[in-house]
Every structure is written in C-alpha cells, then in structure tokens.
C-alpha cells in the first residue's frame, strides 16, 4: 500500500495579498485528491473541502512545496 503524500500548492495572487486559504493535492490512482482549507496555517479552523480531479497521466504541473 502506498503512502498518501500531500503537497502544498503555492498559490499566486496577481493583485497582492492572499486570503487565509490553503490548497493541497495528493497523487492517487487516476488523478489527484485536492483539499482546500481556510483559517490560520496551524489550525485551518474555518472550514474546508475535498474533491477528486481526474488526470490519469498526472500531467497537472503546478508549483508545490511539502505540506
């Protein structure tokens, strides 16, 4: 069984500033799990969600860092 490894997507905001939101992805069979959370970096206490993004070739290129 492989380990689920989350990457923190390095969000870029063209007009400066950034809301207290955080987006992560994890490679899974057939695509990505994408998780979005709001709140402070240490708690993410304001809510969140999770979805599956189909991408069988894992071709989605985005700047990430270890979560």
C-alpha positions in Angstrom: 0.0 0.0 0.0 1.4 3.4 -1.0 1.5 6.4 1.3 -0.7 9.4 0.6 1.7 12.4 0.3 0.2 15.9 0.4 1.8 18.8 -1.5 1.0 22.4 -0.6 0.1 24.2 -3.8 2.0 27.5 -3.9 -1.0 29.9 -4.7 -0.1 33.1 -6.5 -2.4 36.1 -6.2 -1.8 38.6 -9.0 -3.1 41.6 -7.1 -1.1 41.1 -4.0 -2.3 39.9 -0.6 -3.7 36.5 -0.1 -6.8 35.2 1.7 -6.3 32.8 4.6 -6.9 29.8 2.3 -4.7 26.8 1.6 -4.8 24.3 -1.3 -3.2 20.9 -1.2 -3.0 18.0 -3.6 -2.1 14.3 -3.3 -1.4 11.9 -6.2 -3.8 9.0 -6.3 -4.7 6.4 -8.9 -6.3 8.1 -11.9 -5.7 11.7 -10.8 -5.4 13.9 -7.7 -7.2 14.5 -4.4 -7.4 18.3 -3.9 -8.1 19.7 -0.5 -8.9 23.3 0.3 -8.9 24.8 3.8 -9.4 28.2 5.3 -8.2 29.7 8.6 -4.8 30.1 10.2 -1.9 27.9 8.9 -1.6 25.9 12.1 -5.4 25.2 12.5 -7.4 25.5 9.3 -10.3 26.1 11.6 -12.6 27.9 9.2 -13.7 25.0 7.0 -12.6 23.1 4.0 -13.4 20.6 1.4 -12.0 17.7 -0.7 -12.5 16.7 -4.3 -11.1 14.3 -6.9 -9.6 15.8 -10.1 -9.3 13.2 -12.9 -5.8 13.2 -14.5 -4.7 9.7 -15.4 -1.3 10.8 -16.7 -0.7 13.1 -13.7 0.1 15.9 -16.2 -1.1 18.7 -13.9 2.0 21.0 -13.4 1.9 23.5 -10.6 4.4 25.0 -8.1 4.2 23.0 -4.9 6.1 22.5 -1.6 6.0 19.8 1.0 2.9 20.1 3.3 
